[in-house]
Amino acid sequence: TRAGSNALEAARLVEQRFREHPNSSVRHADVKEIEDAGDAITRDLIQLLNTQYITPFDREDIYQLATALDDVVDHMDEASDLLELYGVESPTRQALEQCRILVGAVEHLARALAELKGMRGVEAELVALKALEDEGDRVLHDAIADLFRDPRIDPLIVIRWKDIFEALEEALDASETAANVIGNIVVKNA
């Protein structure tokens, strides 16, 4: 649940950073701080796995879930970093759309994690997350296609935005991976 809340905080900060860019009140250092907090949560979870005799579900599932949640935040951190590293002047419509979808997906993921202890309401959250991930795939496809439609566009801009679009998509894919792990936990413990 803590890892899910941390991921949601990161998603909201990244979305705000992109939306307000280039004069955002959110700096990459703010996102990095949340990513570091996520790393600490993951380390704590793994430490508990190594020291606790009884766990609420399979150790392998807990480990997979912890690392998948860490990946979500790592990819968001990468996208935020690329925005600054590449000196992007202003965000694209598609990147803002990806950020909106990512926040929604991570909201569902955080709710699923909060409900995991009682195993109620988890499935609906996972279905909603999957629908958003599918929408994110379509946005990525259209965004990359748009980059290559205009022959006058600077190839460096194509490279920059392709990397940023893909980092945001990887965060969304990692959310789906975490959702799949949660789904497996629910099935095993039903």
C-alpha positions in Angstrom: 0.0 0.0 0.0 2.9 2.4 0.8 4.5 1.6 -2.5 1.3 2.2 -4.3 0.8 5.6 -2.6 4.4 6.5 -3.4 3.8 5.6 -7.1 0.7 7.7 -7.2 2.5 10.7 -5.7 5.2 10.3 -8.3 2.6 10.1 -11.1 0.9 13.2 -10.0 4.1 15.1 -9.7 5.3 14.0 -13.2 1.9 15.0 -14.7 2.1 18.4 -13.0 5.8 18.8 -14.2 4.8 18.0 -17.8 1.7 20.2 -17.7 3.5 23.2 -16.3 6.7 22.8 -18.3 8.9 24.8 -18.8 8.0 26.9 -15.7 6.9 24.0 -13.5 6.7 24.3 -9.7 7.8 20.7 -9.7 11.5 20.1 -10.3 13.1 16.8 -11.4 14.7 16.7 -7.9 11.2 16.5 -6.4 10.4 13.5 -8.6 13.8 12.0 -7.8 13.0 12.3 -4.1 9.8 10.3 -4.5 11.8 7.7 -6.6 14.3 7.4 -3.8 11.5 7.0 -1.2 10.2 4.2 -3.5 13.6 2.5 -3.5 13.6 2.6 0.3 10.1 1.0 0.4 11.3 -1.7 -1.9 14.4 -2.3 0.2 12.2 -2.5 3.3 9.8 -5.0 1.7 12.7 -7.2 0.6 14.3 -7.0 4.0 11.0 -8.1 5.6 10.7 -11.0 3.1 14.2 -12.1 4.2 13.4 -11.9 7.9 9.7 -12.9 8.3 8.8 -16.6 8.6 5.1 -16.1 7.7 4.0 -13.8 4.8 0.5 -12.9 3.8 1.1 -14.5 0.4 3.8 -16.2 -1.6 7.3 -14.7 -1.1 7.9 -14.8 -4.9 4.7 -12.8 -5.5 5.6 -10.2 -2.9 9.0 -9.8 -4.4 7.6 -9.5 -8.0 5.1 -7.0 -6.8 7.7 -4.9 -5.0 10.0 -4.8 -8.0 7.2 -4.1 -10.4 6.0 -1.1 -8.3 9.6 0.1 -8.1 9.8 -0.1 -11.9 6.7 2.1 -12.3 8.3 4.9 -10.4 11.7 4.4 -12.0 10.2 4.9 -15.5 8.4 8.0 -14.4 11.6 9.4 -13.0 13.3 8.7 -16.3 10.6 10.5 -18.3 10.9 13.5 -15.9 14.7 13.5 -16.2 14.5 13.4 -20.0 12.3 16.4 -20.1 15.1 18.4 -18.5 18.1 16.5 -20.0 16.8 17.0 -23.6 16.0 20.7 -23.0 12.4 20.3 -24.2 10.9 23.7 -24.7 7.2 22.7 -24.2 5.3 19.4 -23.8 3.4 17.8 -26.6 -0.4 17.2 -26.4 0.4 13.4 -26.5 2.8 13.6 -23.6 0.2 15.4 -21.5 -2.3 12.7 -22.5 0.1 10.0 -21.6 0.6 11.6 -18.2 -3.1 11.9 -17.6 -3.6 8.2 -18.4 -0.6 7.2 -16.2 -2.1 9.1 -13.2 -5.4 7.3 -13.8 -3.7 3.9 -14.1 -1.6 4.4 -10.9 -4.8 5.5 -9.1 -6.4 2.2 -9.9 -3.1 0.4 -9.0 -2.9 2.2 -5.6 -6.6 1.3 -4.9 -6.0 -2.3 -5.8 -3.1 -2.5 -3.5 -5.1 -0.9 -0.7 -7.8 -3.5 -1.2 -5.4 -6.5 -1.5 -5.5 -7.4 2.2 -9.2 -8.0 2.1 -9.2 -9.2 -1.6 -12.4 -7.2 -2.3 -12.8 -4.8 -5.2 -9.3 -5.6 -6.5 -10.5 -7.1 -9.8 -12.5 -4.0 -10.9 -9.5 -1.8 -10.3 -7.3 -4.1 -12.4 -9.8 -4.2 -15.3 -10.0 -0.4 -15.2 -6.2 -0.1 -15.2 -5.9 -2.5 -18.2 -8.4 -0.3 -20.1 -6.2 2.7 -19.5 -3.1 0.8 -20.5 -4.8 0.0 -23.8 -5.6 3.6 -24.3 -2.0 4.5 -23.5 -0.9 2.1 -26.2 -3.0 4.0 -28.8 -1.7 7.4 -27.7 1.9 6.2 -28.0 1.2 4.8 -31.4 -0.4 8.0 -32.6 2.4 10.1 -31.0 5.2 8.3 -32.7 3.3 8.3 -36.0 2.9 12.1 -35.7 6.7 12.5 -35.2 7.4 10.8 -38.5 4.6 12.4 -40.6 6.2 15.8 -41.0 9.4 15.5 -43.1 10.4 19.0 -42.0 10.7 18.1 -38.3 14.2 18.2 -36.8 15.5 14.6 -36.3 16.8 15.6 -32.9 13.3 16.5 -31.8 12.0 13.2 -33.1 14.6 11.4 -31.1 13.9 13.4 -27.9 10.2 12.9 -28.0 10.3 9.3 -29.0 12.5 8.6 -25.9 10.1 10.6 -23.6 7.0 8.9 -25.1 8.6 5.5 -24.6 9.6 6.2 -21.0 6.0 7.3 -20.2 4.7 4.1 -21.9 7.2 2.0 -20.0 5.8 3.4 -16.7 2.3 2.5 -17.9 3.5 -1.0 -18.9 5.1 -1.5 -15.5 1.7 -0.5 -14.0 0.1 -3.3 -16.0 2.8 -5.7 -14.9 2.2 -4.9 -11.3 -1.6 -5.3 -11.9 -0.9 -8.7 -13.4 1.1 -9.7 -10.3 -1.8 -8.5 -8.1 -4.3 -10.5 -10.2 -2.2 -13.7 -9.8 -2.1 -13.1 -6.0 -5.9 -12.7 -5.9 -6.4 -16.0 -7.9 -4.0 -17.9 -5.8 -5.6 -16.7 -2.6 -9.3 -16.9 -3.6 
